Amino acid sequence: MGGLPDQAYLKEKMMEQADAVFVLADSSKLGFAGQQAWTPMNRPWTLITDADASAEKLAPFRALGNLTVLVA
């Protein structure tokens, strides 16, 4: 596995088999679309980020119906 499609496929399969999906992301990464090897998040999941996450950065995530946002 070396290409971006392979990485996205692996992440998709890992999420399918997981009991729960958590994404831990520093607030500076929110809204950054530089990650090319990702897969759609079609099932419920939780975003965990730090207290520097602004309401503006969190708004698009909170608008999703399948997501819980936790700020540590």
MODELLER restraints for C-alpha pairs under 7 A, 6 or more apart:
rsr = mdl.restraints
at = mdl.atoms
rsr.add(forms.Gaussian(group=physical.xy_distance, feature=features.Distance(at['CA:1:A'], at['CA:7:A']), mean=6.92, stdev=0.5))
rsr.add(forms.Gaussian(group=physical.xy_distance, feature=features.Distance(at['CA:4:A'], at['CA:36:A']), mean=6.75, stdev=0.5))
rsr.add(forms.Gaussian(group=physical.xy_distance, feature=features.Distance(at['CA:4:A'], at['CA:37:A']), mean=4.92, stdev=0.5))
rsr.add(forms.Gaussian(group=physical.xy_distance, feature=features.Distance(at['CA:5:A'], at['CA:37:A']), mean=6.59, stdev=0.5))
rsr.add(forms.Gaussian(group=physical.xy_distance, feature=features.Distance(at['CA:7:A'], at['CA:37:A']), mean=5.60, stdev=0.5))
rsr.add(forms.Gaussian(group=physical.xy_distance, feature=features.Distance(at['CA:8:A'], at['CA:37:A']), mean=4.78, stdev=0.5))
rsr.add(forms.Gaussian(group=physical.xy_distance, feature=features.Distance(at['CA:8:A'], at['CA:38:A']), mean=4.75, stdev=0.5))
rsr.add(forms.Gaussian(group=physical.xy_distance, feature=features.Distance(at['CA:8:A'], at['CA:39:A']), mean=5.29, stdev=0.5))
rsr.add(forms.Gaussian(group=physical.xy_distance, feature=features.Distance(at['CA:11:A'], at['CA:38:A']), mean=6.99, stdev=0.5))
rsr.add(forms.Gaussian(group=physical.xy_distance, feature=features.Distance(at['CA:11:A'], at['CA:39:A']), mean=6.77, stdev=0.5))
rsr.add(forms.Gaussian(group=physical.xy_distance, feature=features.Distance(at['CA:12:A'], at['CA:39:A']), mean=5.91, stdev=0.5))
rsr.add(forms.Gaussian(group=physical.xy_distance, feature=features.Distance(at['CA:15:A'], at['CA:21:A']), mean=6.36, stdev=0.5))
rsr.add(forms.Gaussian(group=physical.xy_distance, feature=features.Distance(at['CA:20:A'], at['CA:45:A']), mean=6.69, stdev=0.5))
rsr.add(forms.Gaussian(group=physical.xy_distance, feature=features.Distance(at['CA:21:A'], at['CA:45:A']), mean=4.87, stdev=0.5))
rsr.add(forms.Gaussian(group=physical.xy_distance, feature=features.Distance(at['CA:21:A'], at['CA:46:A']), mean=6.33, stdev=0.5))
rsr.add(forms.Gaussian(group=physical.xy_distance, feature=features.Distance(at['CA:22:A'], at['CA:45:A']), mean=5.81, stdev=0.5))
rsr.add(forms.Gaussian(group=physical.xy_distance, feature=features.Distance(at['CA:22:A'], at['CA:46:A']), mean=4.77, stdev=0.5))
rsr.add(forms.Gaussian(group=physical.xy_distance, feature=features.Distance(at['CA:22:A'], at['CA:47:A']), mean=5.95, stdev=0.5))
rsr.add(forms.Gaussian(group=physical.xy_distance, feature=features.Distance(at['CA:23:A'], at['CA:46:A']), mean=6.21, stdev=0.5))
rsr.add(forms.Gaussian(group=physical.xy_distance, feature=features.Distance(at['CA:23:A'], at['CA:47:A']), mean=4.90, stdev=0.5))
rsr.add(forms.Gaussian(group=physical.xy_distance, feature=features.Distance(at['CA:23:A'], at['CA:48:A']), mean=6.09, stdev=0.5))
rsr.add(forms.Gaussian(group=physical.xy_distance, feature=features.Distance(at['CA:24:A'], at['CA:47:A']), mean=6.10, stdev=0.5))
rsr.add(forms.Gaussian(group=physical.xy_distance, feature=features.Distance(at['CA:24:A'], at['CA:48:A']), mean=4.84, stdev=0.5))
rsr.add(forms.Gaussian(group=physical.xy_distance, feature=features.Distance(at['CA:24:A'], at['CA:49:A']), mean=6.04, stdev=0.5))
rsr.add(forms.Gaussian(group=physical.xy_distance, feature=features.Distance(at['CA:25:A'], at['CA:48:A']), mean=6.27, stdev=0.5))
rsr.add(forms.Gaussian(group=physical.xy_distance, feature=features.Distance(at['CA:25:A'], at['CA:49:A']), mean=5.17, stdev=0.5))
rsr.add(forms.Gaussian(group=physical.xy_distance, feature=features.Distance(at['CA:26:A'], at['CA:49:A']), mean=5.37, stdev=0.5))
rsr.add(forms.Gaussian(group=physical.xy_distance, feature=features.Distance(at['CA:26:A'], at['CA:50:A']), mean=5.97, stdev=0.5))
rsr.add(forms.Gaussian(group=physical.xy_distance, feature=features.Distance(at['CA:27:A'], at['CA:49:A']), mean=5.79, stdev=0.5))
rsr.add(forms.Gaussian(group=physical.xy_distance, feature=features.Distance(at['CA:27:A'], at['CA:50:A']), mean=5.80, stdev=0.5))
rsr.add(forms.Gaussian(group=physical.xy_distance, feature=features.Distance(at['CA:27:A'], at['CA:52:A']), mean=6.01, stdev=0.5))
rsr.add(forms.Gaussian(group=physical.xy_distance, feature=features.Distance(at['CA:27:A'], at['CA:53:A']), mean=4.75, stdev=0.5))
rsr.add(forms.Gaussian(group=physical.xy_distance, feature=features.Distance(at['CA:30:A'], at['CA:57:A']), mean=6.33, stdev=0.5))
rsr.add(forms.Gaussian(group=physical.xy_distance, feature=features.Distance(at['CA:31:A'], at['CA:57:A']), mean=6.58, stdev=0.5))
rsr.add(forms.Gaussian(group=physical.xy_distance, feature=features.Distance(at['CA:43:A'], at['CA:66:A']), mean=6.31, stdev=0.5))
rsr.add(forms.Gaussian(group=physical.xy_distance, feature=features.Distance(at['CA:44:A'], at['CA:66:A']), mean=4.47, stdev=0.5))
rsr.add(forms.Gaussian(group=physical.xy_distance, feature=features.Distance(at['CA:44:A'], at['CA:67:A']), mean=5.61, stdev=0.5))
rsr.add(forms.Gaussian(group=physical.xy_distance, feature=features.Distance(at['CA:45:A'], at['CA:66:A']), mean=6.43, stdev=0.5))
rsr.add(forms.Gaussian(group=physical.xy_distance, feature=features.Distance(at['CA:45:A'], at['CA:67:A']), mean=5.08, stdev=0.5))
rsr.add(forms.Gaussian(group=physical.xy_distance, feature=features.Distance(at['CA:45:A'], at['CA:68:A']), mean=6.43, stdev=0.5))
rsr.add(forms.Gaussian(group=physical.xy_distance, feature=features.Distance(at['CA:46:A'], at['CA:67:A']), mean=5.55, stdev=0.5))
rsr.add(forms.Gaussian(group=physical.xy_distance, feature=features.Distance(at['CA:46:A'], at['CA:68:A']), mean=4.67, stdev=0.5))
rsr.add(forms.Gaussian(group=physical.xy_distance, feature=features.Distance(at['CA:46:A'], at['CA:69:A']), mean=5.86, stdev=0.5))
rsr.add(forms.Gaussian(group=physical.xy_distance, feature=features.Distance(at['CA:47:A'], at['CA:68:A']), mean=6.21, stdev=0.5))
rsr.add(forms.Gaussian(group=physical.xy_distance, feature=features.Distance(at['CA:47:A'], at['CA:69:A']), mean=4.90, stdev=0.5))
rsr.add(forms.Gaussian(group=physical.xy_distance, feature=features.Distance(at['CA:47:A'], at['CA:70:A']), mean=6.10, stdev=0.5))
rsr.add(forms.Gaussian(group=physical.xy_distance, feature=features.Distance(at['CA:48:A'], at['CA:69:A']), mean=6.12, stdev=0.5))
rsr.add(forms.Gaussian(group=physical.xy_distance, feature=features.Distance(at['CA:48:A'], at['CA:70:A']), mean=4.78, stdev=0.5))
rsr.add(forms.Gaussian(group=physical.xy_distance, feature=features.Distance(at['CA:48:A'], at['CA:71:A']), mean=5.83, stdev=0.5))
rsr.add(forms.Gaussian(group=physical.xy_distance, feature=features.Distance(at['CA:49:A'], at['CA:70:A']), mean=6.44, stdev=0.5))
rsr.add(forms.Gaussian(group=physical.xy_distance, feature=features.Distance(at['CA:49:A'], at['CA:71:A']), mean=5.05, stdev=0.5))
rsr.add(forms.Gaussian(group=physical.xy_distance, feature=features.Distance(at['CA:49:A'], at['CA:72:A']), mean=6.15, stdev=0.5))
rsr.add(forms.Gaussian(group=physical.xy_distance, feature=features.Distance(at['CA:50:A'], at['CA:71:A']), mean=5.29, stdev=0.5))
rsr.add(forms.Gaussian(group=physical.xy_distance, feature=features.Distance(at['CA:50:A'], at['CA:72:A']), mean=4.97, stdev=0.5))
rsr.add(forms.Gaussian(group=physical.xy_distance, feature=features.Distance(at['CA:51:A'], at['CA:71:A']), mean=5.69, stdev=0.5))
rsr.add(forms.Gaussian(group=physical.xy_distance, feature=features.Distance(at['CA:51:A'], at['CA:72:A']), mean=5.83, stdev=0.5))
rsr.add(forms.Gaussian(group=physical.xy_distance, feature=features.Distance(at['CA:62:A'], at['CA:69:A']), mean=6.78, stdev=0.5))
